Amino acid sequence: MAKVIRVAKTGQPFKNNALYCVGTGRMGLALQKEYYEHLKLVQEKIRFKYIRGHGLFHDDVGIYREVGRGENKHEFYNFSYLDRIVDMYLELEIRPFLELGFMPQALKTGEQSIFYWKGNVTPPSSYEKWAELVKTTMEHLVERYGRKEVITWPVEVWNEPNIPFWAGTMEEYFKLYDYSAKAIKEVDPRIPVGGPAICGVQTDRWLRGFIEHCIKSGSPLDFISRHCYSANSPEWRGHYTYHTMRGPEFTIEELKETRAIMADYPLTKDMPLHITEFNSSYNPVCPIHDTTFQAAYIARVLSEAGEYADSYSYWTFSDVFEEMDVPKAVFHGGFGLVAFHSIKKPTFYTFEFFAKAGDELLYRDNNLLVTKKGDRYVIIGWNWQSSASETQLSDQSYRLLLPAVGEQAILVKQVVGGDHGNPLQTWNNLGKPRSLNKEQVAILQASAEPMQTDAKLLAKDGEFEVHLDITGNQVCMLEVIPIKDLTDTYIGLDLDFYGIK
C-alpha cells in the first residue's frame, strides 16, 4: 500500500554538502588525458567544489629532490607538474583540497610503502626538511595563484595514520602534524589546516588523542577530518573482493559518533567536520561500485550526512586509479563515478540528482527526499535493499500531495535501476569484453543513460498529486515544473487526433 504524504508548503534548509568535495586517485594521474576527460564530464553535470587525492609529494609529481653528492647535497623544488595539475583543476572550476603525503624518496626513513605505485609511508628523516617542503610548496601556490585564492584551499595532514598508511607511532604523527601546521600558518594564518584523516579503526582513541594533543600543544587546528567506509571484512575471489555490507545508516551513525566526540571539547565542538573519503567498500576491485545497488546505497547517505558533516567526499570521481595495479577491464569494481571511455556508472546519477536538489527541505524519510528549488519541486527517491536478488526485492510506494504552484505542471521523471542506467548489465550482455571497440563503447555509453518519462499535472483543490513506485535498488529523480499552457494560441492544432492528450 502506498504511503500517503501531504507535503508542507514550507520547510527547513536542506544541508546538502554532497558537492563540496570529491576524491581522486593520486595527483600524478591528473596528467593523463582520460583523467581530464572524466573530470570535465563530472564538472559539466555535477560541479564539485573541491578535489582531494593522495600523492602530492610522491616522486611522480616530482616536487622534492636532493641534488648533489655526499655532504654537498642541497634541496631542489620542482613545481612544473604541480602547476599543470592545479591549472587544469582551476580551468574546470574545482579547487584542491590538499593532502600532505606521501614521503618523498629523498626524505624517507624506511622502505614501507602502499599501493601499486609505492607511496612511501615512513616518517621523514628530517622534520625540519619536511616542514620546509610544506612551506615552500604553499608559498609557491600563493605566488602562482594568489593569496586570496589559496587561503580557500583546506590542507589535510597525511592520510589514515591509524592503519599502515603511516609507519610511525601515533605520537610521531602528532609531531608530523605540528611541523606541518606551523609551516602552513607561517605562509598565511588563514589557510585552514586539519586532521587526523583517520579511517574507522580505534576512532575514539585517535580522535581524542589528536584533539587533546592540539589543545595541550597549541598546534593550529581548523577542522577535523576522517574517513567512512561501511563494508565488513573482505572475501577474496580471484581478482575481486566481496563484502557483506552494513546498512548505509552505519555511515550516519559514524558521523554522529564523531560529532559527539568533538562536542566534548570547546576547541572542536563547533569546528567543521570533513569526511575526506567515504564509500561502501574500501577496495578498488569490488564489483559493488559498478552497480545500481551502489547508487541506491549512496543516496541514503547523501540525504542526511549534511546534518553532521560539512563535506563528505566520495572516493572517487574516476576509474583512472591505480592503487591495486592497472585496471584490467572497463568494469573492474573501481571506485569511480565514471568508468573508462567516459561511461557513467549508476552512482554518477545519484550525485547528479543531488546536484539538482532544492535548498528547502520539505520531507525526508529513509527512502525519499522532497525539496523545493524556487518554484519547482525536486524529489529524489531510492530503494536500497540488502539483497540484489529479484525474488526478494520489494517496492517503496508513495502518494505525494504537493501544494500546487500554478494550475499546471510537467512531471519529469528519471530512473536508474534494473535495465535503465545500468551499463554493467550491458557489458555483461556483451560478453564482458576486456578491450572495447568503438561500437561497444557507443552501446555502453547509451545504456548508461537513465530512463526519462514525463506527464502533465493538473492542480486539484490546490494540490498536485504524484504517485511514485520505487523498485528494489533503484534511484529516481522527479521534477515538478510549473508550465504556462499556450494551447489556445495554436488555431486548428488537434493533437488528440494522434492520441496525444
N, C-alpha and C positions, 0 to 999 in steps of 0.2 A: 504494500500500500504506500502511496506517495506521501511524503512528509509535507504538510502544508505550512508555508512560511509567508506571513504577511510582513513585508519589509517596511521598516520605518522610513519616514521622509528625511530624517536627518540622523547622522551617526557620529562617529568619532574619527580622529585622524588615523589613517592606516599607516602603520610604521613598516613601510616596505623598503627594506635595506638590501634587497636581493641584487641590486645593480651596483652596489658600492665597489665591489672588487671581485675579480676572477683570478683563478690560478693559471699558471703556465708551467711547462717544463723548464729546464734550466735556461737561463737567459741567452746562452750561446746559440740555442736553436732558433732564436729570432732572426738570425742571419739567413735562414732558409726561405726559399720562395714560397713554398706551400704554407709555412707558418704565417707569413704575411697575408696570404690569400684567405686563410681561415680567420685571422683576426679582423681583417677587413669585413668579411661576411658577418661576423659576430657583432661588430660595431655598427654596421648598417641596420641590423634588425633588433639588437638588444641594447647596445650602448652602455657598457660598463664604464665606471669612472676611473678605476684603478686596476692594475695588474701586478701580481706578485708571483715570484718564482725563485728557484734556487740558483746558485752558481754565479753570483755577481763577481766573486773573487776567484772562481775556478780558472784554471790556466787557459781554457779555450777562449775566454774573453780577453785574457792577456794583460790585465791591468798591472799586476805587480811582478817585477823581475829584479833580481840582484845581478849586476853586471860586473865582470872582472874576475880576478883570480886571488885565492888566498885571502889575506887581510886587506887587500886593495878593493874588495867588492863595495859597490855602492848601490843604493836603491834607485830603480828607474820605474816610472809610472807611464803606462801607455793607455790612453783612453780612446783610441781610434775605433775599436769595435763597440765600446760602450756608447760612444756618440751616435754611431749608426743605429744601434738598438733603440736608444731613447728618442732620437729624431723620428724614427718610424712610429713609436708609440704615440708621440705627440701629434704627428701627422694624422693618426687615426683617432685622435681625441680621447686618448686613455693615458693616465699618468702612472708612473712607477710607485708601487708600494714596496720599498726596498727591503730586502732581506740580506743581512750581512753574513755571508758564508759562501762556499766553504773555505778551507785553509789553502792558500797558495802553496805550491810545492816548496818554494824558497823559504817559507815560514813554518813548515810542518815540524812536528816533533816525533812523528811515527808514520807508519805505513797504513794504518787503519783507514778504510775508505768504504763508501757505499755506492751502490748503483753500477750499472754497466759503464758509466762514464767516470767512475772512480773519484767521487768527491771526497777529498781528504777531511776527516772529522777530528783530527787531533788538535790540542791546544797549540797556540803559537809558541815558537822558540823564543820570541821576544814580544811581550805585551806592549812595549813601547813602540816597536815597529808596526805591530797590528794597529795601534791607535793612530799612528802617523798615516797608515794606509787608509783608514776610515776617514780621517780628517782631510787628507789630500783629495780623496775621491769626492767628498762632499763639497770642498772648495772648488773643484773643477766644475761640478754640476752647477753651483751657484754662478760661477763666472760665465758658463756657456748658456744657461737657460734663465738666469736672472733670479735674484733673491726672492722676489715676490712670488715666483713660480715654485721654487724648490722648498720653501717653507711650508707648502701644502702637501709635501710628499712624506708620508709616515715612514719611519725606519724601524725595522724589527731586528733584534739581535739574535742571530743564529736560527736554527730550525730543530725542533724536537730534541732538546738536550737531555730529556729524561729517558731516552732509549739510545741504542747505539749509533745515533746520528751525532753523538758527541762522545769522544773517547775519554774526556776528563771527568772529574767529580762534579757534584752539584756546586761545591764551593768554587771550583775553577770556572764553572760557567758564570757564577756571580762576578768573579774577577774580570772575565771577558766582557760581561755586561757593563761593569763600572768603567773600564777603559774606553769602551765603545761609546757609551752615553756621554761621557765627559768630552770625548773628541767631537762628537756631533754638536754639542751645545757650544763648543768653542767656535764653531763655524757660524752658528746662529742659534740663540737660545729658543727661538720659535719653532725650530724643526722638531716635530713630535717623534719621540723615541719610546719604545716599549718592548715587552717580552712577557713571559719567558718562552712563548711559542711551543708549549708542550702539547703532546697528544694525551690520550686518556689513560695514562699509567701513573699511579701514585699522585693523582691530581691534588689532593688536599696537602700532602707533604710539600710538593713542589710549589704550588701557588702560595701557600702561607709562608714557606721558606723564602721565596723570592720577594714577596711584599714586605715581610719583616726585615729582610736584608736591606731593601731600599730605604725603609724607614730609619733603620739604625745607621746606615752609611751616608744617608742624604743623597744617594745616587739619583739622578734625574729619572723621572718616570711619568709618561703622559698617557699611556694606555696599557691595558692588559691584553695579551693575545694567547690564544690556544687553538687546538685543532679538535675536530669531532668526526669520528667515523663510527658507524653503528653495526659493523659486521662482527660476528663471532670468529673464533679461530678458523683458519683456512684448511680446506681439504684439497690436496694437490692431485690432479688427474692429468698426467702428461704435461702439456704446455700451459695448462689452465688451472686456476684456483676457484673453488666454490666455497661459499659460506652459508650458514644459516644466518638470517638477519634479525636483529632486534627491530621492533617496530620504529617507524620514523619519530614517534613521540620520545624515543630514547634520547635523540639529539636535543629536543626541547628540555628534557629533564637535566641533561648535562649543562645546558646554558643556565638553568635555574640554580643548579648547584654552584656554578662558577660565580654567579651574581651574589649568592648568599655568602660565599667566602669573601668576596670583595667588600660586601656590606659590613663586614666585621672590622674594617679598618677605615678611619676617617680619610686617609690618603686616597683610597681607591673606591670608596662607596659610590661616588658619582662619576667615576672615571669611565671613558669609553672602553667597551669590550669588543675586540675584533677577533672573529673566527677566521683565521687566515688560511685554513683549509677545512673543507668538510665534504663528505660523500658517504655513500653506503659502504662499499668495500674500499680498503686502503691498498688494494693490489691492482696494478695496471694490466693484468691479464685475467680479469674476472668478467665473464660474459654478461653479468647483470648490467654493466654500464651501457651496453648497446641496446637495451630492451625497453619496451613500453612499460614494463614492470617498474623500471628505474624512474621513468618520467612521472608516474603517479606517486611513487615513494617520495621523491624530492619535493613535489608540490605541497605535501603536508608540512614539510619543514619550512618552506618559504612562506607559508600562510601565517606562521606565528612567531618565527625566530626573531623578527624585528622588535618584539616586545621585550627582548632580553639582550640582544646584541646589536651593536652599531654597524656591524658588517658581518657577512658570512660568505666567504669566498669559495665558490665551487671549484673543486680540484678535478679537472682543468677545462680550459676552453677548447683545446685541440688535441687530436691524437698524434700530432708531431711531438713525440715524447719518447724518451729512451731510457727510463730507469731500469728496465729488465730486458735489455738488448733492443735491437732494431725491430719494430713491429713486423709480424710475419704475414699479415693479410689485412685487407681493408677493414674487416671486423675481427678484432682480436681481444676484446674485453678492455680496451683502452679507456682512460678516464674521460676523454674529450667530449664536448658537446658536438663537435664536428669530426667526422671520420675523414680518411684520405679522400681525395678528389672532391673535397668540399661537399660531402654528403652529410646532411643534417640528421643527427640522431634524434630520437623522440624527446629526450630531455632538453634539447635545444628549444623546443616549443614551450616547455614548462617555463623557461626563463623569458621567452618572447611574450608569453601570455602575461606574466607578472610585470613585464616592462610596460604593458598597456593598461595595467590595473589603475583604478582611480585612487585619489588620495583621501577619499572619505569612505570609511568602513561602515557598512550598514548591517551586515550579518556575517557571522562566521561560525562554522562547526568543523568537525573533523574531516568533512568531505566537500565543503562548499564555502566560497568566499563571494560576497556580494559587495561591490564597491560602486562609487559614483565618480564620474570624471566629467566635470562641467554639467552639461545637460544630458549625458548619456550614462547608462549602466554598463559596467564591465563585470561579468560573472565568471568565475573560474571554478570548475568542479573536477574532482579526481576521485578515484576509487581504487586505491592500492589494496591488494589482498595478498596475504602471505603465501598463497598457492597460485601458481600460474596455470594450473590445470583447469581447462574449460568446464569440466564437470563439477567443479567446486566453486566457480565464480558466481557471485550474486550482484544484482543491480542495486544502485542507490537511486531512489526516485524522489523527485521534488515537484511540488506545485507552488510556484512563486507568484505572489501577488505584489506587484510593484506600483508605487504611486505614479500615475501617468504623467509623462512630460509631453504635453500636446495631445492631440486627438489620435495621431497615428505614429507608428514607428516601424522600423525594419529590425527584425531579429536576425543577426548574422551569427552563425554557429560554426566553430572549427573544432574538429575532433581528431585526437591522436590516440590510437589504440586498436587492437585487433588487426585488421587489414589496412588501416589508414595510418600514414606517417610512420611506417614500420619497415625501413629498408633492410633490417636484419632478416625479416621473413623473406623478402625478395631475394636477398643474397643466398639464403638457404635454397629457395626455389631455383636459382641459377646454378646450383651445384657447388656453392661455396668456392668460387674461383679465387686463386691467390693473386694473380695479376689481371687487372681488368682491362678489357679493350674499350674503345670509345662507345660502342653500342651498349655494353654493360654499364658503363658509367652513367649514360643518359637514362637507362632504365632505373637504376638505383636512385639517381637524383630526383626523378619524377615520383618514385614510390615513397620518397621521404616527405612529400608534401601532405599536410593534413587534409581531411575531407571537409569541405565547406558547403553549408546549406544556408538558406535564408527563408524567412516567412514574414508576412505582414501582420502587425499587431494593431488592433483597434481598441481604444480605451472603452471600458465599461464600468460605470459607477466610479469613475476617477481612478481606475487601476488597469494596468496591463497584466495579463495572465500568461505565465510561461511555464510549460511543462518540460521537465528535464529528467531523462533516464541516463545514468552513468554506469556503463557496464564495467566489469572487472578489469582492473589495471588499464584504465582509460583516463585521459586528461582532456578537458574541453574548455573552451572559452566562448561565452556568449556576449555579444554586444547589442544593447538595445539603443538604437539611434533614432531620435525624432526625425520625421520627414514632413515635407510640405507636399501635398498631393496636387499635382498640376493636371490631373486627368481632364478636367473641364476645358482646358485650353487646346486640346487636340481634337479638333472638329472632325467627326467621322471615323475616328480610330476605334475599332472594336476588337480588342484582344480576346474577349470572351469567345469569339468565333473560333479561336485557335486553342481554347482550353486554358487560357491564362487569366486567372482571377485576380 
